[in-house]
Amino acid sequence: MFAVVKSGGKQYRASEGQELVVELIKGDVGETVELPVGFVADESGFDLGDRTAKAEILEHFLGEKIHVYKYKAKKDYRKKTGHRQRLTRIRITEVSDGS
């Protein structure tokens, strides 16, 4: 059985016990957060019911650095910047119904 979990404007395929790396979720390490679920699927089909998933925050960290270069030919314009996305590692502990 798996569920499609929504976080940070993205969707992730997850099952209970699975670890995911998602965009930063506010909360302390060890806290439990609830994430909305798009649908749940198993061998018999899928269910579009109103469900939530509970996840435990394992750690907060910075992702890989991305270098951005801007350049305009014949204009003596060059600019280099970088970015590191703030990420959170979570473990899906339970997928439940919305009621």
N, C-alpha and C positions, 0 to 999 in steps of 0.2 A: 504494500500500500504506500502511496506517495501523495503529497499535497503540493500545490503551487502556492508558495508563500510570497507575499508582497512586502518589500522594504526598500525605502529610498528611491521610489519611482521605478524599481526593477522587480522582476519576478524570478523566483528561484524554485527549482524542483527539489523537494526535501522529504525525508522520511524521519520517523522518530529515531533519535540517537545520532543523527547526522550533524556534522559541524559545517557551518557556512561562514564565509567572509563577506560581509555586507558593508555598506556605507555606515558612517558613524551613527550609533544609536545612543541617545543620552541615557545615562544610568551608570551605576558603579559595577565593578566586577563582582560577580556572584548574584546580582539581582536577576529577577525573572521578569521578562517583558512579554506582552501579548502582541502578536502580529496578525494582520488579516490574511485570510486564506481565500484564494480564487475558487479552487475546487479540489476535491479529493477523489482519487482513482484507486481502484483495486481490480482484482480478477473479474468481478461481476459487472463492472462498469464504472461510471463516475457520478459524483453527487455535487450539485451546485449550491447546496445549502449554505446558510449563513454560519460560518465557522470561524474559529480563531485558533492560532497555534501559540503555545507557550514555549519560550526560548530562554535559556540561561546565558548571560553575558560571560564569556570566558576571558577576553582581553581586548584592550584598545591598542592600536598600533598605527604606524604610518606606512603607507604603501610605497612602492618603488618610485623613485624620482623620475619625472617626465621633463625632458628639456624641450623648450620651445624657442625656435629661432625666427626672427623677422629680418627680412633683407629686401632692400630696394636697389635694383641695378642702377649704376651710374649716379647715385645720389649720396654716397658716403653714409648710408643709414644701415646700421646693424644693431640688433638688440637680441640679447639672450636672457631668457627667464626660465624658471623651473617651478615645478609644483609637485607636492606629495600629498596624496589624498589620505584623509583620516579614515581608518577602517575599524571595524569591530568584528571579532570572531565570536559566533554564537553556536550553541548546541540546541537543537530542537528536542524538547523534552516530551511534548504531548500535543496532539491534534484533537481538538474537541469541537462539539457543536456549539452554536451561538447561544443556546438557551441556558 
